[in-house]
């Protein structure tokens, strides 16, 4: 809580281009490299959180990287 300014946050998904193929395989029940998927998610979350901190966001989020959201729908159209 701040008395001097409005705190900012980020809501929603961010692009996850590097995760799309792994997410598609996982959601389809296909074969995928679990270690590569976990490492990719970890890296993407670290980058998203780092960028939010760099931009001055007060309340950072994970950008919903573990959730497929609409990225898979949009990417497959």
N, C-alpha and C positions, 0 to 999 in steps of 0.2 A: 504494500500500500504506500502510496506517495501522496503527500499533500501539495507538492509543488508541480506535478505534471501527471499526465495520463500515461499509465504503463502500457506497453505494447506487447503483443504476442502474435503468433502465427497460427492460423487454423486451416486445416486441409492438407492435401497431398502435394508433394513437389514432384517434378519429373524424376523418373527412375529408369532411365534408358539402359543402364548397365544391369538392371535386375530383371528386365522383362522376359528374356528367354528362360531364365531359371524359374521365375514365378509361373510362367506358362506351363513348364514341365511339371512343377510341383502340383499345381492346381489340377492338371489333367491326370494326375496319378502316374505320370511317366517317370522314367529314370532321370534322376538329377543328382549332382554331386552335393551332398548335404554340407560338407565342409566348405566348399566353394560358395554355396548359397549363404551360409552363416557369415562367412568372411565378407562377402559382398554387402550383406545387410549391415553388418557392423561398420564397415567403411563408409557406406552411404549415410548412416545415421550420424557418425562422427563428422562427416563433411557438412551435413545439413545443420547440425547443432553449432558447429564452428562458424558457419556462414551467418547464422542468426545472431550469434554473439558478436561477430565482427560488425554486423549491421546495427547493433545496439538494441536488439530485441531484448526486452526485460524478462519475459517468461518464455523460454525456448521449448520446442516440442521435438519429437522424433520424426515429424513429417509423415507419420503413418507408413513408414517404409515396409513394415512387416505385413501390412494389409494391402491386397492388390488394388482396391479401390477402382476407379474408372480408367486407370492407365492401361489395363489389359484390354478393356473394351475399345478404347480409343485407338490403341495401337493395332488392333486386329481389323479395324474398319478400312 
